[in-house]
C-alpha cells in the first residue's frame, strides 16, 4: 500500500514550483513538514509566520516515495506534523 502525505507547495503549477521546507535555527537541520490530512496541513500553515512567505501556496497530496526522494535530493529530513506543528513521526 502506498502512503500519501499532504505538503505545502510554493508557486503551484509554475516552473518555480517547490515543496516548502524549513531550517531549524538552533540545529541548522533542514526539514520538510508533511501532514496526514489536508486539514492538518492548512491549519498548521495558518500558524506559520507569514513574513517568511512570498508567492502563492497550496496544499497538495504527494506519494511518500516522491516526498522522500525530493527530501534526499535537497538534504532535508521529513517530519509528519499535526495541525499545531507538533512532530508526530520522522519519515527518513
Secondary structure, 3 states (H helix, E strand, C coil): CCCEEEEEEECCCCCCCEECEEECCCCCCEEEEEECCHHHHHHHHHHCCHHHCCCCEEEEEEEHHHHHHHHHHCCCEEEEECCCCCEEEECC
